[in-house]
Amino acid sequence: MAIFRCNKCAHLAEVAPDTIGTTINCPQCGTPTTVYDTSFFVRKLLERYFALQTSLKRLQAEADNQEASEPAPQQNLDAINIY
């Protein structure tokens, strides 16, 4: 089985297995795009997913550390002129 995904318009379709490794034009926008084997496509998709998941966890940990290390700002209510 082969997967065709256009990088310009995101059109996704299954195509004949004999087209794997060739470049065909997207049926929606006409952009030339390479046809990949399904297992290759899924493997690359999972690599990107897990890399983004790792980045998200790192950013969440950094945000939690910043919130814990920064004291809450103190407001002096006597200095506020309400008139």
HUCORKA-V356202 format. One record per pair of residues at least 4 apart in sequence whose ideal C-beta (glycine too) atoms are under 7 Angstrom apart, sorted by the first residue. I is the first residue (numbers start at 0). J is the second residue. If there is no record, write none. Layout:
# HUCORKA-V356202
i: (I & I)
j: (J & J)
This chain:
# HUCORKA-V356202
i: (0 & 0 & 0 & 1 & 1 & 1 & 1 & 1 & 1 & 1 & 1 & 1 & 1 & 2 & 2 & 2 & 2 & 3 & 3 & 3 & 3 & 3 & 4 & 5 & 5 & 5 & 5 & 5 & 5 & 5 & 6 & 7 & 7 & 7 & 8 & 8 & 8 & 10 & 10 & 10 & 14 & 14 & 18 & 18 & 19 & 19 & 19 & 20 & 21 & 22 & 22 & 22 & 23 & 23 & 24 & 24 & 24 & 25 & 25 & 25 & 35 & 35 & 36 & 37 & 38 & 39 & 40 & 41 & 42 & 43 & 44 & 45 & 46 & 47 & 48 & 49 & 50 & 51 & 52 & 53 & 54 & 55 & 56 & 57 & 58 & 59 & 60 & 61 & 62 & 63 & 64 & 65)
j: (13 & 16 & 37 & 13 & 14 & 15 & 16 & 18 & 19 & 34 & 35 & 36 & 37 & 13 & 35 & 37 & 40 & 12 & 14 & 23 & 32 & 34 & 11 & 9 & 10 & 25 & 27 & 28 & 30 & 32 & 32 & 25 & 28 & 30 & 25 & 27 & 28 & 25 & 26 & 27 & 18 & 34 & 23 & 34 & 34 & 35 & 36 & 34 & 34 & 31 & 32 & 33 & 32 & 34 & 29 & 30 & 31 & 29 & 30 & 32 & 39 & 40 & 40 & 41 & 42 & 43 & 44 & 45 & 46 & 47 & 48 & 49 & 50 & 51 & 52 & 53 & 54 & 55 & 56 & 57 & 58 & 59 & 60 & 61 & 62 & 63 & 64 & 65 & 66 & 67 & 68 & 69)
